């Protein structure tokens, strides 16, 4: 028996009856030979980790734009925290950790520079609209590997597409990532806000603290324990009503105190203007697009879609340096 088949047998014997088995995957966009060592979801995880779009996450804003300090989250560290939380839950529920990890590591690959400010800007100026979850799937299907894509499994692609509040994945593993994403950003965004002096632990309303705890550590522990306990031996992933309501209140509190009115968000209008300027520049000057994006036009892609792909894939620093190169006058030396 080859190694992959032994690992698939271990899944069959050890995982929950509600788990998604690697050998039962619905397959890939393009059929390809199986690996003799790695089951399909492990293979997807490896492809994501080795992708260019995954490496770029290290220089993309999570919430706080260009913070001074080494310990604020980036889109990459957010992704790793989502993955860690999701794997903890999946392991406790005997679900497929490799599927969970692949979805978690890929869920934000299509995010823009400057976080949701960049996403808002592209959604506003692109006639086709822009949503980072849809772009994440386009990234793994079309943009990676010079247009070949990563050819991921249906289950991973579904989890990436449906990780936001407005939609629901069809696997329990995808549902774990969907909740883990919310837990991670509420937890670490509050931690960053406290580090930046925007909030104090004591600012958390008592009605939330009584349910979830009064420190970031207590709240994370409460979320994860509640999901595991409430979902154990069920064909669903959910929180208890009390904790779900407390998380909703926590999210509203963060929007009020951090996401919409914080001093740390004061520069976002500049980031949006920068993204809009770059988008409009390349719409007018498509010949300045890199060759791999120009070639997409030859295959019938619309110009606004291709420019969205290019600008949306940029890191914060690359977008700023490109803007400076195009629009900031340089000193002249005679």
VOBA-1610 file (N, C-alpha, C; in pm, whole numbers, padded with zeros to 5 digits, always signed):
BEGIN
Unk+00085-00120+00000Unk+00000+00000+00000Unk+00088+00124+00000Unk+00060+00219-00089Unk+00140+00340-00094Unk+00106+00430+00025Unk+00195+00524+00053Unk+00184+00606+00174Unk+00051+00682+00177Unk+00012+00743+00065Unk-00112+00822+00064Unk-00231+00734+00104Unk-00236+00613+00054Unk-00348+00525+00087Unk-00349+00488+00235Unk-00231+00473+00294Unk-00224+00447+00438Unk-00279+00565+00517Unk-00244+00686+00474Unk-00294+00806+00544Unk-00445+00820+00525Unk-00494+00786+00407Unk-00639+00791+00384Unk-00711+00688+00471Unk-00649+00572+00489Unk-00707+00470+00576Unk-00712+00518+00720Unk-00607+00588+00765Unk-00607+00644+00901Unk-00720+00744+00918Unk-00743+00827+00817Unk-00856+00921+00824Unk-00988+00844+00839Unk-01005+00741+00758Unk-01130+00664+00759Unk-01155+00600+00895Unk-01047+00554+00959Unk-01062+00483+01086Unk-01070+00575+01207Unk-01012+00695+01197Unk-00995+00779+01315Unk-01079+00906+01319Unk-01119+00956+01204Unk-01192+01082+01203Unk-01340+01061+01233Unk-01405+01170+01270Unk-01549+01171+01297Unk-01627+01128+01173Unk-01744+01067+01192Unk-01828+01034+01075Unk-01874+01158+00999Unk-01859+01276+01060Unk-01899+01401+00995Unk-01782+01468+00922Unk-01662+01411+00933Unk-01544+01471+00872Unk-01546+01453+00720Unk-01475+01542+00652Unk-01458+01531+00507Unk-01332+01450+00481Unk-01346+01334+00423Unk-01232+01247+00398Unk-01162+01288+00269Unk-01029+01282+00271Unk-00951+01318+00152Unk-00988+01232+00033Unk-01009+01103+00056Unk-01039+01011-00054Unk-01178+01035-00113Unk-01262+01113-00043Unk-01397+01141-00090Unk-01408+01281-00152Unk-01297+01346-00176Unk-01300+01479-00236Unk-01377+01479-00368Unk-01444+01590-00396Unk-01516+01604-00523Unk-01421+01630-00641Unk-01293+01646-00611Unk-01195+01658-00718Unk-01151+01800-00747Unk-01074+01815-00854Unk-01014+01942-00892Unk-01078+01994-01022Unk-01050+02122-01051Unk-01099+02179-01177Unk-01045+02101-01296Unk-00917+02064-01288Unk-00854+01984-01392Unk-00804+01855-01330Unk-00843+01744-01387Unk-00803+01615-01332Unk-00652+01598-01345Unk-00590+01539-01243Unk-00446+01517-01244Unk-00413+01394-01163Unk-00297+01334-01184Unk-00259+01214-01109Unk-00246+01244-00960Unk-00280+01145-00877Unk-00264+01158-00732Unk-00117+01155-00694Unk-00084+01221-00584Unk+00049+01209-00524Unk+00058+01076-00451Unk+00175+01011-00454Unk+00187+00882-00387Unk+00209+00896-00237Unk+00237+01018-00189Unk+00263+01039-00047Unk+00151+01121+00020Unk+00110+01230-00044Unk+00020+01326+00022Unk-00125+01311-00022Unk-00219+01304+00073Unk-00360+01315+00037Unk-00391+01452-00023Unk-00506+01465-00087Unk-00532+01583-00170Unk-00533+01714-00091Unk-00586+01714+00031Unk-00595+01840+00105Unk-00458+01884+00158Unk-00374+01787+00192Unk-00236+01820+00230Unk-00163+01881+00111Unk-00187+01826-00005Unk-00125+01876-00127Unk-00170+02020-00155Unk-00299+02048-00134Unk-00351+02185-00152Unk-00283+02282-00055Unk-00272+02239+00071Unk-00207+02324+00170Unk-00065+02359+00127Unk+00009+02260+00079Unk+00147+02283+00036Unk+00153+02379-00082Unk+00061+02364-00176Unk+00059+02454-00292Unk+00035+02598-00249Unk-00054+02617-00154Unk-00085+02752-00105Unk+00037+02812-00036Unk+00101+02737+00051Unk+00218+02788+00125Unk+00330+02828+00031Unk+00346+02757-00080Unk+00454+02787-00174Unk+00416+02892-00278Unk+00296+02947-00270Unk+00250+03041-00371Unk+00303+03182-00345Unk+00313+03261-00451Unk+00356+03400-00439Unk+00254+03482-00360Unk+00127+03457-00384Unk+00024+03535-00316Unk+00028+03513-00165Unk+00065+03393-00120Unk+00079+03369+00023Unk+00197+03449+00080Unk+00308+03454+00010Unk+00424+03528+00060Unk+00395+03678+00066Unk+00313+03727-00025Unk+00283+03871-00024Unk+00201+03914+00097Unk+00134+03820+00163Unk+00051+03855+00277Unk+00130+03920+00390Unk+00261+03896+00394Unk+00342+03951+00502Unk+00349+04103+00497Unk+00322+04162+00381Unk+00328+04308+00367Unk+00194+04364+00321Unk+00088+04308+00377Unk-00046+04362+00353Unk-00110+04394+00487Unk-00176+04508+00492Unk-00239+04556+00616Unk-00347+04459+00662Unk-00352+04433+00792Unk-00465+04364+00852Unk-00572+04468+00889Unk-00545+04551+00991Unk-00639+04657+01030Unk-00569+04790+01042Unk-00454+04791+01111Unk-00387+04917+01141Unk-00286+04949+01031Unk-00309+05060+00966Unk-00232+05099+00848Unk-00094+05148+00888Unk+00012+05088+00831Unk+00152+05125+00855Unk+00179+05161+01001Unk+00154+05072+01095Unk+00179+05103+01236Unk+00328+05108+01266Unk+00366+05188+01364Unk+00504+05190+01410Unk+00519+05089+01522Unk+00599+04987+01497Unk+00614+04880+01594Unk+00616+04746+01524Unk+00680+04648+01587Unk+00704+04519+01523Unk+00596+04416+01553Unk+00502+04444+01644Unk+00416+04339+01694Unk+00270+04350+01652Unk+00239+04444+01563Unk+00104+04453+01512Unk+00082+04349+01402Unk-00042+04302+01392Unk-00071+04196+01296Unk-00066+04247+01152Unk-00023+04158+01065Unk-00033+04178+00920Unk-00135+04077+00868Unk-00162+04084+00739Unk-00253+03985+00681Unk-00197+03844+00694Unk-00065+03829+00693Unk-00005+03696+00709Unk-00022+03643+00850Unk+00007+03725+00950Unk-00006+03675+01088Unk-00152+03649+01121Unk-00243+03730+01066Unk-00386+03700+01082Unk-00417+03562+01025Unk-00368+03534+00906Unk-00393+03406+00841Unk-00341+03290+00926Unk-00223+03306+00983Unk-00165+03200+01066Unk-00246+03181+01195Unk-00299+03289+01251Unk-00381+03276+01371Unk-00515+03209+01340Unk-00573+03241+01225Unk-00695+03172+01183Unk-00667+03022+01170Unk-00556+02989+01107Unk-00520+02849+01087Unk-00501+02777+01220Unk-00431+02840+01313Unk-00406+02777+01442Unk-00535+02754+01519Unk-00622+02854+01524Unk-00751+02839+01592Unk-00834+02729+01528Unk-00837+02729+01395Unk-00918+02632+01323Unk-00867+02490+01344Unk-00737+02473+01344Unk-00681+02339+01365Unk-00710+02288+01506Unk-00704+02377+01604Unk-00735+02337+01742Unk-00878+02284+01750Unk-00971+02355+01689Unk-01111+02313+01691Unk-01130+02183+01613Unk-01069+02175+01494Unk-01084+02055+01411Unk-01028+01932+01480Unk-00915+01946+01544Unk-00853+01832+01613Unk-00944+01782+01726Unk-00999+01877+01802Unk-01086+01839+01914Unk-01213+01769+01866Unk-01261+01805+01748Unk-01384+01747+01694Unk-01357+01630+01601Unk-01231+01591+01585Unk-01189+01482+01497Unk-01233+01505+01353Unk-01216+01629+01308Unk-01243+01663+01169Unk-01111+01673+01094Unk-01116+01703+00967Unk-00996+01694+00882Unk-00910+01820+00899Unk-00802+01807+00975Unk-00714+01922+01002Unk-00648+01976+00876Unk-00614+01888+00783Unk-00545+01935+00663Unk-00638+02016+00573Unk-00763+01977+00565Unk-00860+02056+00489Unk-00880+02192+00557Unk-00895+02192+00688Unk-00910+02316+00764Unk-00791+02408+00741Unk-00671+02352+00748Unk-00551+02434+00733Unk-00540+02491+00592Unk-00571+02412+00491Unk-00563+02461+00353Unk-00661+02577+00330Unk-00784+02563+00379Unk-00882+02671+00365Unk-00835+02795+00439Unk-00788+02777+00561Unk-00746+02891+00643Unk-00629+02965+00579Unk-00530+02891+00531Unk-00412+02955+00473Unk-00445+03024+00340Unk-00551+02981+00273Unk-00586+03040+00145Unk-00696+03144+00149Unk-00761+03162+00264Unk-00885+03239+00264Unk-00867+03386+00228Unk-00750+03444+00253Unk-00728+03587+00226Unk-00626+03613+00116Unk-00599+03515+00032Unk-00497+03534-00072Unk-00532+03646-00169Unk-00659+03676-00184Unk-00701+03780-00277Unk-00720+03916-00214Unk-00677+03931-00089Unk-00696+04060-00023Unk-00604+04167-00083Unk-00653+04289-00077Unk-00585+04403-00135Unk-00477+04458-00044Unk-00391+04547-00096Unk-00308+04628-00005Unk-00399+04718+00078Unk-00352+04754+00196Unk-00422+04845+00288Unk-00555+04789+00338Unk-00566+04657+00345Unk-00681+04594+00408Unk-00812+04628+00341Unk-00916+04648+00424Unk-01049+04672+00370Unk-01060+04809+00305Unk-00969+04901+00335Unk-00968+05030+00265Unk-00939+05008+00117Unk-00841+04923+00087Unk-00811+04892-00052Unk-00924+04819-00120Unk-00989+04729-00046Unk-01103+04656-00102Unk-01218+04750-00135Unk-01247+04844-00046Unk-01354+04941-00073Unk-01323+05024-00197Unk-01197+05065-00211Unk-01159+05148-00325Unk-01177+05073-00456Unk-01129+04949-00464Unk-01142+04873-00588Unk-01288+04839-00617Unk-01364+04810-00515Unk-01506+04781-00536Unk-01580+04903-00591Unk-01532+05021-00554Unk-01595+05145-00598Unk-01560+05179-00744Unk-01435+05157-00782Unk-01393+05203-00915Unk-01403+05096-01023Unk-01409+04971-00985Unk-01417+04864-01084Unk-01563+04834-01115Unk-01601+04841-01241Unk-01741+04820-01280Unk-01787+04678-01248Unk-01694+04584-01236Unk-01727+04446-01204Unk-01736+04421-01054Unk-01702+04524-00975Unk-01700+04507-00830Unk-01576+04434-00783Unk-01557+04430-00652Unk-01441+04361-00597Unk-01475+04312-00456Unk-01464+04181-00436Unk-01479+04120-00304Unk-01360+04028-00282Unk-01295+04041-00168Unk-01168+03970-00151Unk-01186+03819-00149Unk-01300+03768-00103Unk-01319+03623-00103Unk-01331+03569-00245Unk-01402+03642-00331Unk-01412+03603-00472Unk-01275+03614-00539Unk-01202+03719-00505Unk-01068+03738-00562Unk-00971+03631-00513Unk-00990+03583-00391Unk-00904+03475-00341Unk-00920+03349-00426Unk-01044+03318-00464Unk-01067+03202-00551Unk-01009+03228-00689Unk-01027+03349-00741Unk-00968+03381-00872Unk-00815+03371-00866Unk-00758+03408-00752Unk-00612+03399-00737Unk-00565+03255-00749Unk-00632+03163-00680Unk-00587+03024-00684Unk-00627+02953-00813Unk-00735+03000-00878Unk-00782+02936-01002Unk-00710+02986-01126Unk-00680+03118-01128Unk-00638+03183-01252Unk-00502+03250-01243Unk-00477+03324-01135Unk-00363+03415-01134Unk-00231+03350-01093Unk-00237+03251-01007Unk-00113+03188-00960Unk-00046+03108-01072Unk+00085+03092-01059Unk+00166+03011-01151Unk+00150+03060-01296Unk+00159+03193-01312Unk+00156+03254-01446Unk+00034+03212-01527Unk-00081+03212-01459Unk-00205+03184-01528Unk-00251+03039-01524Unk-00168+02951-01472Unk-00208+02810-01464Unk-00298+02783-01344Unk-00285+02865-01239Unk-00360+02840-01117Unk-00301+02726-01036Unk-00354+02708-00916Unk-00304+02603-00827Unk-00383+02474-00840Unk-00498+02479-00910Unk-00580+02360-00932Unk-00614+02291-00799Unk-00675+02367-00709Unk-00709+02315-00577Unk-00838+02232-00583Unk-00862+02157-00477Unk-00984+02076-00469Unk-01107+02163-00450Unk-01221+02106-00484Unk-01349+02176-00471Unk-01373+02218-00327Unk-01340+02132-00231Unk-01368+02159-00089Unk-01289+02280-00039Unk-01163+02291-00080Unk-01080+02405-00037Unk-01131+02533-00102Unk-01162+02526-00230Unk-01211+02644-00301Unk-01344+02692-00242Unk-01432+02598-00208Unk-01560+02633-00145Unk-01539+02702-00010Unk-01446+02650+00069Unk-01420+02710+00200Unk-01362+02850+00188Unk-01275+02871+00090Unk-01218+03004+00066Unk-01327+03102+00023Unk-01410+03060-00072Unk-01515+03148-00124Unk-01616+03188-00018Unk-01649+03094+00070Unk-01761+03114+00163Unk-01717+03137+00308Unk-01601+03202+00326Unk-01555+03224+00464Unk-01615+03347+00528Unk-01688+03429+00453Unk-01745+03551+00509Unk-01882+03525+00572Unk-01930+03623+00647Unk-02055+03609+00722Unk-02174+03581+00632Unk-02175+03638+00512Unk-02291+03632+00425Unk-02311+03498+00356Unk-02219+03405+00372Unk-02230+03278+00302Unk-02189+03164+00395Unk-02208+03039+00349Unk-02181+02923+00433Unk-02117+02811+00352Unk-02000+02763+00394Unk-01937+02649+00325Unk-02020+02522+00342Unk-01997+02423+00254Unk-02075+02301+00266Unk-02007+02196+00353Unk-01878+02213+00386Unk-01811+02119+00476Unk-01804+02176+00618Unk-01798+02086+00716Unk-01780+02132+00854Unk-01645+02201+00870Unk-01545+02153+00797Unk-01412+02215+00804Unk-01417+02359+00756Unk-01492+02384+00649Unk-01508+02521+00602Unk-01582+02607+00703Unk-01680+02550+00771Unk-01754+02624+00874Unk-01663+02659+00992Unk-01570+02572+01024Unk-01473+02601+01131Unk-01389+02723+01093Unk-01339+02726+00970Unk-01257+02840+00927Unk-01339+02968+00928Unk-01463+02960+00885Unk-01551+03078+00882Unk-01563+03140+01022Unk-01584+03057+01124Unk-01592+03109+01261Unk-01454+03148+01313Unk-01352+03071+01278Unk-01217+03101+01327Unk-01166+03234+01275Unk-01205+03270+01153Unk-01168+03400+01097Unk-01225+03513+01182Unk-01352+03502+01220Unk-01415+03606+01302Unk-01352+03612+01440Unk-01330+03495+01499Unk-01267+03490+01631Unk-01130+03555+01626Unk-01052+03521+01523Unk-00915+03571+01514Unk-00913+03722+01502Unk-00995+03779+01412Unk-00982+03923+01393Unk-01039+04001+01511Unk-01146+03952+01573Unk-01196+04021+01691Unk-01093+04015+01803Unk-01032+03898+01820Unk-00933+03880+01926Unk-00809+03963+01902Unk-00746+03949+01785Unk-00618+04016+01766Unk-00632+04164+01735Unk-00746+04206+01678Unk-00764+04348+01655Unk-00781+04422+01788Unk-00849+04359+01883Unk-00859+04421+02015Unk-00722+04422+02084Unk-00646+04314+02069Unk-00512+04308+02127Unk-00425+04418+02070Unk-00430+04439+01938Unk-00353+04546+01875Unk-00401+04683+01919Unk-00534+04699+01936Unk-00589+04827+01979Unk-00544+04860+02122Unk-00536+04758+02205Unk-00487+04777+02342Unk-00338+04811+02339Unk-00262+04741+02256Unk-00119+04769+02244Unk-00097+04913+02196Unk-00183+04961+02109Unk-00169+05095+02055Unk-00228+05204+02142Unk-00284+05167+02257Unk-00338+05267+02348Unk-00475+05320+02308Unk-00540+05253+02213Unk-00674+05295+02169Unk-00781+05245+02265Unk-00758+05125+02319Unk-00851+05064+02413Unk-00775+05014+02536Unk-00851+04987+02641Unk-00802+04916+02758Unk-00893+04797+02781Unk-00841+04693+02847Unk-00925+04578+02878Unk-01051+04621+02952Unk-01038+04721+03036Unk-01151+04767+03117Unk-01259+04837+03034Unk-01228+04869+02908Unk-01328+04933+02821Unk-01433+04835+02771Unk-01402+04707+02777Unk-01497+04606+02727Unk-01622+04609+02814Unk-01740+04626+02754Unk-01864+04632+02831Unk-01882+04510+02921Unk-01938+04532+03038Unk-01954+04427+03138Unk-02036+04311+03084Unk-02139+04339+03004Unk-02225+04233+02952Unk-02149+04138+02860Unk-02041+04188+02797Unk-01956+04102+02714Unk-01857+04028+02803Unk-01794+04101+02894Unk-01694+04041+02982Unk-01748+03927+03065Unk-01873+03939+03111Unk-01932+03834+03195Unk-01948+03703+03119Unk-01962+03710+02987Unk-01979+03589+02907Unk-01844+03538+02854Unk-01761+03629+02803Unk-01639+03589+02733Unk-01512+03603+02815Unk-01513+03689+02914Unk-01393+03716+02991Unk-01348+03860+02973Unk-01251+03901+03053Unk-01210+04042+03055Unk-01071+04066+02999Unk-01007+03962+02950Unk-00877+03978+02883Unk-00883+03910+02747Unk-00790+03948+02657Unk-00789+03887+02524Unk-00767+03736+02533Unk-00685+03694+02627Unk-00659+03550+02643Unk-00786+03476+02687Unk-00858+03534+02783Unk-00981+03471+02831Unk-01086+03463+02721Unk-01096+03567+02641Unk-01198+03568+02536Unk-01169+03464+02429Unk-01043+03453+02386Unk-01008+03352+02287Unk-01037+03212+02340Unk-01000+03187+02464Unk-01024+03058+02527Unk-01174+03027+02532Unk-01255+03129+02564Unk-01400+03110+02572Unk-01458+03073+02436Unk-01416+03145+02332Unk-01468+03118+02198Unk-01440+02974+02156Unk-01315+02932+02169Unk-01275+02801+02118Unk-01342+02689+02199Unk-01342+02701+02331Unk-01407+02599+02413Unk-01556+02589+02382Unk-01619+02702+02360Unk-01763+02701+02334Unk-01794+02632+02202Unk-01717+02662+02097Unk-01742+02597+01967Unk-01723+02446+01978Unk-01615+02404+02044Unk-01589+02261+02059Unk-01701+02194+02138Unk-01739+02251+02250Unk-01840+02189+02336Unk-01978+02188+02270Unk-02011+02296+02199Unk-02145+02308+02142Unk-02158+02228+02011Unk-02045+02199+01946Unk-02049+02129+01817Unk-02014+01982+01829Unk-01976+01936+01947Unk-01926+01799+01964Unk-02033+01698+01924Unk-01991+01602+01837Unk-02080+01495+01789Unk-02204+01548+01718Unk-02190+01662+01651Unk-02300+01716+01571Unk-02254+01735+01427Unk-02349+01732+01337Unk-02319+01756+01197Unk-02335+01905+01166Unk-02272+01986+01249Unk-02275+02131+01231Unk-02166+02192+01319Unk-02129+02316+01287Unk-02032+02390+01366Unk-02098+02522+01407Unk-02110+02544+01537Unk-02177+02665+01582Unk-02135+02698+01725Unk-02177+02816+01771Unk-02157+02860+01907Unk-02288+02847+01984Unk-02278+02846+02115Unk-02399+02853+02197Unk-02463+02991+02177Unk-02593+03002+02197Unk-02660+03131+02175Unk-02599+03245+02257Unk-02562+03221+02381Unk-02507+03328+02466Unk-02373+03379+02412Unk-02286+03285+02372Unk-02155+03325+02321Unk-02168+03389+02184Unk-02256+03338+02100Unk-02278+03399+01969Unk-02327+03542+01983Unk-02417+03566+02078Unk-02466+03701+02100Unk-02357+03791+02155Unk-02274+03737+02245Unk-02163+03816+02300Unk-02062+03851+02191Unk-02038+03757+02097Unk-01946+03787+01988Unk-02003+03897+01898Unk-02133+03893+01874Unk-02197+03998+01794Unk-02182+04134+01861Unk-02201+04138+01992Unk-02184+04264+02066Unk-02038+04309+02064Unk-01947+04212+02073Unk-01804+04244+02069Unk-01768+04304+01933Unk-01820+04247+01828Unk-01793+04297+01693Unk-01849+04440+01678Unk-01969+04463+01727Unk-02028+04597+01720Unk-01945+04697+01800Unk-01896+04653+01915Unk-01811+04738+01999Unk-01683+04775+01924Unk-01623+04678+01854Unk-01500+04705+01780Unk-01526+04799+01662Unk-01639+04785+01596Unk-01671+04877+01487Unk-01687+05019+01540Unk-01751+05030+01653Unk-01774+05163+01710Unk-01646+05228+01759Unk-01560+05152+01825Unk-01445+05210+01892Unk-01315+05202+01810Unk-01307+05109+01715Unk-01180+05088+01644Unk-01196+05096+01493Unk-01283+05013+01435Unk-01286+04999+01290Unk-01334+05123+01217Unk-01422+05202+01280Unk-01479+05316+01209Unk-01435+05452+01261Unk-01396+05461+01386Unk-01369+05595+01441Unk-01232+05609+01506Unk-01153+05507+01501Unk-01023+05511+01568Unk-00926+05603+01497Unk-00839+05665+01577Unk-00732+05749+01520Unk-00639+05665+01433Unk-00633+05535+01462Unk-00546+05447+01384Unk-00598+05427+01242Unk-00723+05464+01217Unk-00781+05448+01085Unk-00784+05579+01007Unk-00727+05685+01065Unk-00741+05819+01008Unk-00675+05834+00871Unk-00577+05751+00839Unk-00505+05762+00713Unk-00568+05681+00600Unk-00677+05611+00629Unk-00732+05520+00530Unk-00781+05591+00404Unk-00831+05714+00418Unk-00878+05785+00298Unk-00764+05807+00199Unk-00641+05824+00252Unk-00526+05840+00164Unk-00495+05709+00091Unk-00508+05598+00163Unk-00485+05468+00101Unk-00588+05442-00009Unk-00713+05475+00017Unk-00817+05456-00084Unk-00789+05541-00208Unk-00748+05667-00186Unk-00717+05755-00298Unk-00599+05701-00379Unk-00499+05647-00310Unk-00383+05590-00378Unk-00424+05472-00467Unk-00507+05382-00413Unk-00552+05265-00490Unk-00635+05308-00610Unk-00725+05404-00590Unk-00806+05454-00702Unk-00718+05516-00810Unk-00617+05592-00768Unk-00527+05656-00864Unk-00451+05553-00946Unk-00399+05449-00881Unk-00328+05344-00953Unk-00422+05271-01049Unk-00541+05240-01004Unk-00638+05173-01091Unk-00664+05256-01216Unk-00696+05383-01197Unk-00728+05469-01311Unk-00607+05491-01402Unk-00488+05493-01343Unk-00367+05508-01424Unk-00352+05393-01522Unk-00369+05269-01474Unk-00347+05154-01561Unk-00466+05130-01656Unk-00583+05179-01620Unk-00693+05177-01717Unk-00658+05265-01837Unk-00596+05379-01809Unk-00559+05472-01916Unk-00431+05431-01988Unk-00344+05355-01918Unk-00212+05321-01972Unk-00189+05170-01963Unk-00272+05095-02031Unk-00265+04949-02018Unk-00132+04893-02067Unk-00065+04967-02157Unk+00064+04920-02208Unk+00171+04916-02099Unk+00145+04982-01985Unk+00241+04981-01875Unk+00220+04863-01779Unk+00118+04784-01804Unk+00096+04665-01722Unk+00210+04565-01743Unk+00245+04486-01643Unk+00346+04380-01662Unk+00301+04282-01771Unk+00396+04217-01836Unk+00362+04127-01949Unk+00259+04020-01914Unk+00267+03961-01794Unk+00174+03854-01761Unk+00030+03903-01752Unk+00013+04032-01719Unk-00122+04089-01716Unk-00166+04132-01855Unk-00075+04184-01934Unk-00108+04218-02072Unk-00153+04095-02150Unk-00090+03982-02125Unk-00125+03860-02198Unk-00267+03817-02166Unk-00317+03850-02046Unk-00454+03815-02010Unk-00554+03888-02100Unk-00519+04010-02141Unk-00606+04085-02232Unk-00616+04015-02366Unk-00507+03953-02409Unk-00507+03882-02537Unk-00601+03761-02535Unk-00628+03710-02415Unk-00717+03594-02402Unk-00860+03636-02370Unk-00889+03765-02388Unk-01028+03810-02378Unk-01070+03864-02243Unk-00979+03875-02145Unk-01015+03933-02016Unk-01041+04083-02031Unk-01136+04134-01954Unk-01166+04276-01958Unk-01057+04356-01890Unk-01033+04477-01940Unk-00926+04560-01888Unk-00946+04594-01741Unk-01071+04623-01699Unk-01092+04658-01557Unk-01069+04538-01466Unk-01099+04417-01516Unk-01073+04296-01437Unk-00922+04274-01421Unk-00849+04293-01528Unk-00705+04270-01525Unk-00635+04375-01438Unk-00678+04500-01447Unk-00618+04604-01362Unk-00651+04579-01216Unk-00772+04532-01188Unk-00807+04492-01050Unk-00715+04382-01001Unk-00689+04284-01088Unk-00598+04174-01051Unk-00460+04228-01014Unk-00410+04320-01094Unk-00276+04373-01073Unk-00268+04458-00948Unk-00357+04556-00937Unk-00353+04647-00821Unk-00389+04572-00693Unk-00487+04485-00701Unk-00529+04411-00582Unk-00423+04318-00527Unk-00334+04271-00613Unk-00229+04178-00570Unk-00111+04248-00505Unk-00102+04380-00519Unk+00015+04452-00468Unk+00024+04446-00316Unk+00146+04452-00265Unk+00166+04473-00123Unk+00155+04623-00093Unk+00144+04656+00034Unk+00137+04797+00074Unk+00258+04875+00022Unk+00377+04822+00047Unk+00498+04895+00011Unk+00513+04908-00140Unk+00477+04803-00214Unk+00489+04812-00359Unk+00392+04916-00414Unk+00269+04918-00362Unk+00170+05017-00409Unk+00219+05159-00382Unk+00277+05182-00264Unk+00326+05315-00230Unk+00444+05353-00319Unk+00538+05261-00337Unk+00657+05294-00418Unk+00620+05315-00565Unk+00522+05238-00615Unk+00479+05256-00753Unk+00408+05391-00770Unk+00326+05427-00674Unk+00259+05557-00677Unk+00362+05670-00678Unk+00463+05659-00593Unk+00568+05761-00588Unk+00643+05770-00721Unk+00670+05654-00779Unk+00741+05653-00907Unk+00659+05720-01017Unk+00529+05700-01015Unk+00443+05753-01120Unk+00403+05898-01100Unk+00389+05942-00971Unk+00324+06070-00947Unk+00400+06168-00858Unk+00505+06124-00791Unk+00579+06216-00704Unk+00702+06265-00778Unk+00718+06397-00795Unk+00834+06450-00870Unk+00966+06411-00803Unk+01066+06383-00885Unk+01198+06350-00834Unk+01290+06471-00842Unk+01387+06476-00755Unk+01484+06586-00757Unk+01566+06581-00885Unk+01595+06698-00937Unk+01675+06707-01061Unk+01815+06752-01026Unk+01913+06683-01081Unk+02053+06719-01057Unk+02116+06755-01191Unk+02160+06881-01204Unk+02221+06924-01328Unk+02365+06880-01340
//
